[in-house]
Amino acid sequence: MSLDTMTPLQIAEAMNREDNNVVCAVHEALPQIATAIGWCTQALKEGGRIIYMGAGTSGRLGVLDASRVSSIVDML
């Protein structure tokens, strides 16, 4: 792919195609994702912990998510 020769519309279309690949991959993995959700939910109900690791943006997003976990766990 030569981004320098593409129009803005072509770049946007290429990005959209790639985004669709992610959606399709997640759809195919839904049974495994549901199983993992079940495991995590059960572990949290039994007093388990969530451990976040990350640096930079992923670390900041982990902190943001962690700030909401206790209210979510209370709903389980």
N, CA, C and O atoms as a GROMACS GRO file, in nm:
protein
  304
    1MET      N    1   0.086  -0.116   0.000
    1MET     CA    2   0.000   0.000   0.000
    1MET      C    3   0.091   0.123   0.000
    1MET      O    4   0.185   0.131   0.078
    2SER      N    5   0.063   0.215  -0.084
    2SER     CA    6   0.141   0.338  -0.096
    2SER      C    7   0.056   0.457  -0.053
    2SER      O    8  -0.009   0.521  -0.135
    3LEU      N    9   0.057   0.484   0.076
    3LEU     CA   10  -0.027   0.592   0.128
    3LEU      C   11   0.000   0.725   0.060
    3LEU      O   12  -0.090   0.807   0.045
    4ASP      N   13   0.125   0.747   0.019
    4ASP     CA   14   0.160   0.875  -0.041
    4ASP      C   15   0.096   0.896  -0.178
    4ASP      O   16   0.094   1.009  -0.227
    5THR      N   17   0.046   0.790  -0.240
    5THR     CA   18  -0.018   0.805  -0.371
    5THR      C   19  -0.170   0.792  -0.363
    5THR      O   20  -0.239   0.802  -0.465
    6MET      N   21  -0.222   0.770  -0.244
    6MET     CA   22  -0.366   0.749  -0.228
    6MET      C   23  -0.435   0.881  -0.198
    6MET      O   24  -0.378   0.972  -0.138
    7THR      N   25  -0.562   0.889  -0.240
    7THR     CA   26  -0.645   1.004  -0.206
    7THR      C   27  -0.692   0.988  -0.061
    7THR      O   28  -0.688   0.878  -0.006
    8PRO      N   29  -0.736   1.097   0.000
    8PRO     CA   30  -0.790   1.084   0.135
    8PRO      C   31  -0.904   0.981   0.144
    8PRO      O   32  -0.914   0.907   0.242
    9LEU      N   33  -0.989   0.977   0.042
    9LEU     CA   34  -1.098   0.879   0.042
    9LEU      C   35  -1.043   0.737   0.036
    9LEU      O   36  -1.092   0.649   0.107
   10GLN      N   37  -0.943   0.713  -0.046
   10GLN     CA   38  -0.884   0.580  -0.055
   10GLN      C   39  -0.820   0.539   0.078
   10GLN      O   40  -0.829   0.423   0.119
   11ILE      N   41  -0.757   0.633   0.145
   11ILE     CA   42  -0.698   0.604   0.276
   11ILE      C   43  -0.808   0.568   0.376
   11ILE      O   44  -0.796   0.471   0.450
   12ALA      N   45  -0.915   0.647   0.377
   12ALA     CA   46  -1.027   0.620   0.468
   12ALA      C   47  -1.090   0.484   0.438
   12ALA      O   48  -1.126   0.411   0.530
   13GLU      N   49  -1.104   0.451   0.310
   13GLU     CA   50  -1.162   0.321   0.273
   13GLU      C   51  -1.071   0.207   0.317
   13GLU      O   52  -1.119   0.104   0.364
   14ALA      N   53  -0.940   0.223   0.301
   14ALA     CA   54  -0.845   0.120   0.345
   14ALA      C   55  -0.853   0.102   0.496
   14ALA      O   56  -0.851  -0.011   0.544
   15MET      N   57  -0.861   0.211   0.570
   15MET     CA   58  -0.874   0.202   0.716
   15MET      C   59  -1.003   0.131   0.754
   15MET      O   60  -1.004   0.048   0.846
   16ASN      N   61  -1.111   0.162   0.684
   16ASN     CA   62  -1.240   0.100   0.711
   16ASN      C   63  -1.237  -0.050   0.683
   16ASN      O   64  -1.295  -0.128   0.759
   17ARG      N   65  -1.170  -0.090   0.575
   17ARG     CA   66  -1.157  -0.233   0.545
   17ARG      C   67  -1.082  -0.304   0.657
   17ARG      O   68  -1.121  -0.413   0.700
   18GLU      N   69  -0.973  -0.244   0.704
   18GLU     CA   70  -0.896  -0.303   0.813
   18GLU      C   71  -0.977  -0.310   0.942
   18GLU      O   72  -0.970  -0.408   1.015
   19ASP      N   73  -1.054  -0.205   0.970
   19ASP     CA   74  -1.142  -0.206   1.087
   19ASP      C   75  -1.240  -0.323   1.079
   19ASP      O   76  -1.269  -0.387   1.180
   20ASN      N   77  -1.292  -0.349   0.960
   20ASN     CA   78  -1.386  -0.459   0.941
   20ASN      C   79  -1.320  -0.593   0.970
   20ASN      O   80  -1.386  -0.685   1.020
   21ASN      N   81  -1.193  -0.606   0.940
   21ASN     CA   82  -1.121  -0.731   0.971
   21ASN      C   83  -1.123  -0.758   1.121
   21ASN      O   84  -1.137  -0.873   1.163
   22VAL      N   85  -1.110  -0.653   1.201
   22VAL     CA   86  -1.113  -0.668   1.346
   22VAL      C   87  -1.251  -0.715   1.390
   22VAL      O   88  -1.263  -0.807   1.471
   23VAL      N   89  -1.355  -0.653   1.336
   23VAL     CA   90  -1.492  -0.690   1.371
   23VAL      C   91  -1.517  -0.837   1.338
   23VAL      O   92  -1.576  -0.910   1.419
   24CYS      N   93  -1.473  -0.882   1.224
   24CYS     CA   94  -1.492  -1.022   1.184
   24CYS      C   95  -1.414  -1.116   1.276
   24CYS      O   96  -1.465  -1.222   1.313
   25ALA      N   97  -1.293  -1.079   1.312
   25ALA     CA   98  -1.212  -1.164   1.401
   25ALA      C   99  -1.275  -1.174   1.539
   25ALA      O  100  -1.279  -1.281   1.598
   26VAL      N  101  -1.325  -1.063   1.590
   26VAL     CA  102  -1.392  -1.066   1.721
   26VAL      C  103  -1.517  -1.151   1.713
   26VAL      O  104  -1.544  -1.229   1.804
   27HIS      N  105  -1.593  -1.138   1.605
   27HIS     CA  106  -1.714  -1.218   1.590
   27HIS      C  107  -1.682  -1.368   1.594
   27HIS      O  108  -1.753  -1.445   1.658
   28GLU      N  109  -1.576  -1.408   1.527
   28GLU     CA  110  -1.536  -1.549   1.527
   28GLU      C  111  -1.493  -1.597   1.665
   28GLU      O  112  -1.506  -1.715   1.696
   29ALA      N  113  -1.442  -1.506   1.747
   29ALA     CA  114  -1.392  -1.544   1.879
   29ALA      C  115  -1.496  -1.527   1.990
   29ALA      O  116  -1.464  -1.548   2.107
   30LEU      N  117  -1.619  -1.489   1.957
   30LEU     CA  118  -1.720  -1.463   2.060
   30LEU      C  119  -1.741  -1.578   2.157
   30LEU      O  120  -1.755  -1.552   2.276
   31PRO      N  121  -1.745  -1.704   2.114
   31PRO     CA  122  -1.762  -1.812   2.213
   31PRO      C  123  -1.648  -1.814   2.316
   31PRO      O  124  -1.673  -1.833   2.435
   32GLN      N  125  -1.526  -1.794   2.272
   32GLN     CA  126  -1.413  -1.793   2.365
   32GLN      C  127  -1.417  -1.670   2.455
   32GLN      O  128  -1.384  -1.679   2.573
   33ILE      N  129  -1.458  -1.557   2.400
   33ILE     CA  130  -1.470  -1.435   2.479
   33ILE      C  131  -1.576  -1.453   2.587
   33ILE      O  132  -1.555  -1.414   2.702
   34ALA      N  133  -1.689  -1.512   2.551
   34ALA     CA  134  -1.795  -1.538   2.649
   34ALA      C  135  -1.747  -1.631   2.760
   34ALA      O  136  -1.779  -1.609   2.876
   35THR      N  137  -1.671  -1.732   2.725
   35THR     CA  138  -1.615  -1.823   2.826
   35THR      C  139  -1.523  -1.747   2.921
   35THR      O  140  -1.531  -1.765   3.043
   36ALA      N  141  -1.437  -1.661   2.867
   36ALA     CA  142  -1.346  -1.583   2.950
   36ALA      C  143  -1.423  -1.487   3.042
   36ALA      O  144  -1.385  -1.469   3.157
   37ILE      N  145  -1.530  -1.428   2.992
   37ILE     CA  146  -1.613  -1.340   3.074
   37ILE      C  147  -1.670  -1.419   3.192
   37ILE      O  148  -1.671  -1.372   3.305
   38GLY      N  149  -1.718  -1.539   3.163
   38GLY     CA  150  -1.772  -1.624   3.269
   38GLY      C  151  -1.667  -1.657   3.375
   38GLY      O  152  -1.695  -1.651   3.495
   39TRP      N  153  -1.547  -1.692   3.330
   39TRP     CA  154  -1.439  -1.722   3.425
   39TRP      C  155  -1.407  -1.601   3.512
   39TRP      O  156  -1.394  -1.613   3.634
   40CYS      N  157  -1.396  -1.485   3.449
   40CYS     CA  158  -1.361  -1.362   3.522
   40CYS      C  159  -1.470  -1.326   3.622
   40CYS      O  160  -1.442  -1.290   3.736
   41THR      N  161  -1.595  -1.335   3.579
   41THR     CA  162  -1.707  -1.303   3.667
   41THR      C  163  -1.706  -1.393   3.790
   41THR      O  164  -1.722  -1.346   3.902
   42GLN      N  165  -1.689  -1.521   3.767
   42GLN     CA  166  -1.687  -1.616   3.878
   42GLN      C  167  -1.569  -1.588   3.972
   42GLN      O  168  -1.585  -1.590   4.094
   43ALA      N  169  -1.453  -1.562   3.916
   43ALA     CA  170  -1.335  -1.534   3.998
   43ALA      C  171  -1.357  -1.409   4.084
   43ALA      O  172  -1.321  -1.408   4.201
   44LEU      N  173  -1.416  -1.304   4.027
   44LEU     CA  174  -1.441  -1.182   4.103
   44LEU      C  175  -1.544  -1.206   4.213
   44LEU      O  176  -1.530  -1.153   4.323
   45LYS      N  177  -1.647  -1.286   4.185
   45LYS     CA  178  -1.746  -1.318   4.287
   45LYS      C  179  -1.683  -1.392   4.403
   45LYS      O  180  -1.729  -1.382   4.517
   46GLU      N  181  -1.577  -1.468   4.374
   46GLU     CA  182  -1.510  -1.547   4.478
   46GLU      C  183  -1.394  -1.470   4.541
   46GLU      O  184  -1.310  -1.530   4.609
   47GLY      N  185  -1.389  -1.340   4.521
   47GLY     CA  186  -1.286  -1.258   4.584
   47GLY      C  187  -1.158  -1.243   4.504
   47GLY      O  188  -1.058  -1.194   4.556
   48GLY      N  189  -1.158  -1.285   4.379
   48GLY     CA  190  -1.040  -1.273   4.295
   48GLY      C  191  -1.007  -1.128   4.265
   48GLY      O  192  -1.083  -1.037   4.298
   49ARG      N  193  -0.892  -1.106   4.201
   49ARG     CA  194  -0.846  -0.972   4.172
   49ARG      C  195  -0.824  -0.955   4.022
   49ARG      O  196  -0.809  -1.052   3.947
   50ILE      N  197  -0.824  -0.830   3.981
   50ILE     CA  198  -0.786  -0.793   3.845
   50ILE      C  199  -0.653  -0.719   3.858
   50ILE      O  200  -0.642  -0.625   3.937
   51ILE      N  201  -0.555  -0.760   3.782
   51ILE     CA  202  -0.424  -0.696   3.785
   51ILE      C  203  -0.401  -0.630   3.649
   51ILE      O  204  -0.402  -0.698   3.546
   52TYR      N  205  -0.381  -0.500   3.650
   52TYR     CA  206  -0.357  -0.424   3.528
   52TYR      C  207  -0.208  -0.399   3.512
   52TYR      O  208  -0.139  -0.372   3.610
   53MET      N  209  -0.159  -0.409   3.390
   53MET     CA  210  -0.022  -0.373   3.359
   53MET      C  211  -0.023  -0.293   3.230
   53MET      O  212  -0.099  -0.323   3.138
   54GLY      N  213   0.059  -0.192   3.224
   54GLY     CA  214   0.066  -0.114   3.103
   54GLY      C  215   0.156   0.006   3.122
   54GLY      O  216   0.188   0.044   3.234
   55ALA      N  217   0.195   0.063   3.013
   55ALA     CA  218   0.277   0.184   3.015
   55ALA      C  219   0.221   0.280   2.911
   55ALA      O  220   0.159   0.238   2.813
   56GLY      N  221   0.242   0.406   2.934
   56GLY     CA  222   0.193   0.505   2.838
   56GLY      C  223   0.041   0.506   2.834
   56GLY      O  224  -0.025   0.501   2.938
   57THR      N  225  -0.013   0.512   2.715
   57THR     CA  226  -0.159   0.521   2.698
   57THR      C  227  -0.228   0.398   2.755
   57THR      O  228  -0.332   0.412   2.821
   58SER      N  229  -0.175   0.278   2.731
   58SER     CA  230  -0.241   0.158   2.784
   58SER      C  231  -0.243   0.159   2.936
   58SER      O  232  -0.340   0.113   2.997
   59GLY      N  233  -0.138   0.212   2.998
   59GLY     CA  234  -0.136   0.223   3.144
   59GLY      C  235  -0.240   0.321   3.194
   59GLY      O  236  -0.310   0.294   3.293
   60ARG      N  237  -0.251   0.434   3.128
   60ARG     CA  238  -0.351   0.534   3.168
   60ARG      C  239  -0.493   0.480   3.149
   60ARG      O  240  -0.580   0.505   3.233
   61LEU      N  241  -0.517   0.408   3.042
   61LEU     CA  242  -0.650   0.349   3.021
   61LEU      C  243  -0.679   0.242   3.125
   61LEU      O  244  -0.793   0.226   3.168
   62GLY      N  245  -0.576   0.168   3.164
   62GLY     CA  246  -0.593   0.069   3.271
   62GLY      C  247  -0.634   0.134   3.402
   62GLY      O  248  -0.722   0.083   3.471
   63VAL      N  249  -0.571   0.246   3.436
   63VAL     CA  250  -0.607   0.320   3.558
   63VAL      C  251  -0.751   0.368   3.550
   63VAL      O  252  -0.826   0.356   3.647
   64LEU      N  253  -0.790   0.420   3.436
   64LEU     CA  254  -0.927   0.467   3.417
   64LEU      C  255  -1.026   0.352   3.434
   64LEU      O  256  -1.127   0.366   3.503
   65ASP      N  257  -0.998   0.239   3.371
   65ASP     CA  258  -1.086   0.123   3.383
   65ASP      C  259  -1.090   0.072   3.527
   65ASP      O  260  -1.197   0.039   3.578
   66ALA      N  261  -0.974   0.067   3.592
   66ALA     CA  262  -0.967   0.016   3.729
   66ALA      C  263  -1.050   0.102   3.824
   66ALA      O  264  -1.102   0.050   3.923
   67SER      N  265  -1.062   0.229   3.795
   67SER     CA  266  -1.139   0.316   3.883
   67SER      C  267  -1.287   0.282   3.884
   67SER      O  268  -1.360   0.321   3.975
   68ARG      N  269  -1.332   0.209   3.784
   68ARG     CA  270  -1.474   0.174   3.772
   68ARG      C  271  -1.504   0.030   3.813
   68ARG      O  272  -1.620  -0.008   3.826
   69VAL      N  273  -1.401  -0.050   3.832
   69VAL     CA  274  -1.421  -0.194   3.853
   69VAL      C  275  -1.504  -0.223   3.976
   69VAL      O  276  -1.593  -0.308   3.971
   70SER      N  277  -1.476  -0.156   4.087
   70SER     CA  278  -1.548  -0.191   4.211
   70SER      C  279  -1.699  -0.172   4.195
   70SER      O  280  -1.776  -0.254   4.246
   71SER      N  281  -1.742  -0.067   4.127
   71SER     CA  282  -1.887  -0.047   4.108
   71SER      C  283  -1.946  -0.154   4.017
   71SER      O  284  -2.062  -0.193   4.034
   72ILE      N  285  -1.868  -0.200   3.922
   72ILE     CA  286  -1.916  -0.305   3.831
   72ILE      C  287  -1.923  -0.438   3.906
   72ILE      O  288  -2.020  -0.514   3.891
   73VAL      N  289  -1.820  -0.467   3.985
   73VAL     CA  290  -1.818  -0.593   4.060
   73VAL      C  291  -1.933  -0.598   4.158
   73VAL      O  292  -1.990  -0.705   4.180
   74ASP      N  293  -1.968  -0.485   4.217
   74ASP     CA  294  -2.082  -0.481   4.311
   74ASP      C  295  -2.213  -0.522   4.244
   74ASP      O  296  -2.305  -0.568   4.311
   75MET      N  297  -2.222  -0.505   4.112
   75MET     CA  298  -2.344  -0.542   4.039
   75MET      C  299  -2.350  -0.692   4.007
   75MET      O  300  -2.456  -0.742   3.970
   76LEU      N  301  -2.238  -0.763   4.022
   76LEU     CA  302  -2.236  -0.905   3.982
   76LEU      C  303  -2.324  -0.989   4.070
   76LEU      O  304  -2.334  -1.110   4.050
   0.00000   0.00000   0.00000
